[in-house]
Amino acid sequence: MRTVKITLDCGSIAEPTVSTIDQMARLQLDARRCGCKLELKDANPNLLDLIGFAGLSGVLCVEARRQAEQGKEPCRVEEERELGDLSVG
C-alpha cells in the first residue's frame, strides 16, 4: 500500500510559536492515524530551531539546522580564564 504525503506549506510562518508547533504535531498525529505522512515545505530556520528545541524533530521528521556562531568553530570548547579582582572598593 502506498503512503499518501500531505504537504504543509510553512513559508508564511514568519514568527513561529509553541502553539504553532503544537498544531503541527497534532496534524502529524492525525495524518499518521490515517496512514499518511505530513511533510513541511519552506520551513524557515526559526521554525526548525523551535521544533528542535521542543524535542519534536523526530515527530515532525525534520532536522534542525544549527550554524556555528560567526568566527567560531563548531564543537570547540572555549578556554576558561579567571576574572580579575571584581571587588568594589
N, C-alpha and C positions, 0 to 999 in steps of 0.2 A: 504494500500500500504506500502511496506517495504522500509525503508530508506537505501540507499547504503552508506557504510562507506568507505572513502578514507583515507588511512594511509600515512602520510608524515614522513619518517624516518629522524629524526633530529640528529642522532648520529654523523654525520660527521661535524656538525656545531660547530667548536671549539671556534670561536670568533664572535658571532652574532653582527650585526649592526642594525641600524634603518631601513636600506634598506631591511635587512633580514626579519624583522617582517612585513614590509610594503608588501612584496611579499606574505608572509603567509596570511595576512589579505585579500589580493586580491584573493588568492586561495580559502579561506574560503567563500568569497562572491560569487565567480563563482560556487563553489560546492553547496551552498545553492540555487542559482538560478536554478540549475539542479536537485534539490531535494535530494542532497547528503549531507553528513556530513564529514568534514575534521577532522581527529584525528592526533595529534602529537605523535610520538613514540620516545623514548630515548632523550627527551629534557633535556639538562643539566641545572643546576641551574642558570648559567649566562643568558641563553636564557629565562628561566622562569622569572627571575628578570627583564630583559629588557622588556618583554611583559607586565608585571605588571606595570612597570614604565611608559610605553607608554599608559597605560589605556586600553589595548586590551585583558585583561584576559577573559572578558565576551565574546568578539567576537571570540576569538580563543579557548574558552572553556577549559582554563587551570587555575590552581590555583597557583599563585606564592608562593613559599615556602620561608619564611624568617626565619632565625635562630637567636636566641639571640646571642649577642657578648659573647665571651668566658668569663666566670666569672660573667656575669650579668644576672639577671632575666628578662624575657620579661615583657613588660608593667609596668615597675617600673620607677618612677620618681627619678632622681638623685638629691641629695641635692645641694642647691645653697650655695655658700660661697663667701665672699668678698676677693678680691685680696689684697695683701699687697701694700705698697706705691710703685708705679711704676715710680715716678718722678726721672729724671736723674739729678744728682747734681754736 
